[in-house]
Amino acid sequence: MIWTHPILPLSLYLTFVTLKDDFV
């Protein structure tokens, strides 16, 4: 996933990590 706006993938990544931590 390479997007022109670095903020969007970064937000998605942080959200994924947060959800991952919640599930784990």
C-alpha positions as CSV (number, residue, x, y, z in Angstrom):
1,M,0.0,0.0,0.0
2,I,1.9,3.0,-1.2
3,W,-0.2,6.2,-1.2
4,T,0.7,9.8,-2.0
5,H,-0.5,10.9,1.4
6,P,1.6,9.3,4.2
7,I,-1.0,10.3,6.9
8,L,-3.7,7.9,5.6
9,P,-1.7,4.7,5.7
10,L,-0.1,5.7,9.0
11,S,-3.6,6.2,10.5
12,L,-4.7,2.8,9.2
13,Y,-1.5,1.2,10.5
14,L,-2.0,2.7,14.0
15,T,-5.6,1.6,14.0
16,F,-4.6,-1.9,13.0
17,V,-2.0,-2.0,15.7
18,T,-4.5,-0.7,18.3
19,L,-7.1,-3.3,17.3
20,K,-4.5,-6.0,17.3
21,D,-3.4,-5.1,20.8
22,D,-7.0,-5.1,22.0
23,F,-7.7,-8.6,20.6
24,V,-4.4,-9.9,21.9
